[in-house]
Amino acid sequence: MCKKKIITGITVAQQMSKARIILNSQVIPREELFQIRKKMGTLSPELKSALKANA
């Protein structure tokens, strides 16, 4: 792992650690909830139409 500092003065290792925390605490749980709701068919009509438009 690179320990160089970038423009902000924060090391790359610190940024990677923070990104991993956000991924595990926010992104993955939201995705799991989305998949559950999608299987159950309880998504909002707006979200369903957005998914069809992006498919």
C-alpha positions in Angstrom: 0.0 0.0 0.0 1.3 3.4 -0.9 1.8 5.7 2.0 2.3 8.9 0.0 0.4 12.0 0.8 -1.7 13.6 -1.9 -2.7 17.2 -2.2 -5.0 17.2 0.8 -2.2 16.1 3.1 -4.0 12.8 4.0 -2.1 9.6 3.4 -3.5 7.2 0.8 -3.7 4.5 3.5 -6.0 6.8 5.6 -8.2 7.5 2.6 -8.5 3.8 1.8 -9.4 3.0 5.4 -12.1 5.7 5.4 -13.5 4.5 2.0 -13.6 0.9 3.4 -15.6 2.0 6.4 -18.1 3.9 4.3 -18.4 1.0 1.9 -19.1 -1.5 4.7 -21.4 0.8 6.8 -23.4 2.5 4.2 -23.1 1.3 0.6 -23.3 -2.5 1.1 -26.3 -2.4 3.6 -28.2 -0.1 1.2 -27.6 -2.4 -1.7 -28.7 -5.5 0.3 -31.9 -3.7 1.3 -32.5 -2.7 -2.3 -32.1 -6.3 -3.5 -34.5 -7.5 -0.9 -37.1 -4.9 -1.8 -36.6 -5.6 -5.5 -37.3 -9.4 -5.0 -40.4 -8.6 -2.9 -41.7 -6.2 -5.5 -42.0 -3.3 -3.1 -40.0 -0.7 -5.0 -41.6 2.6 -5.7 -43.1 3.2 -9.2 -40.6 6.0 -9.8 -37.6 3.7 -9.1 -39.1 0.9 -11.2 -39.4 3.3 -14.2 -35.9 4.5 -13.6 -34.5 1.0 -13.6 -36.4 0.2 -16.9 -35.0 3.3 -18.5 -31.4 2.4 -17.6 -31.7 -1.2 -18.7 
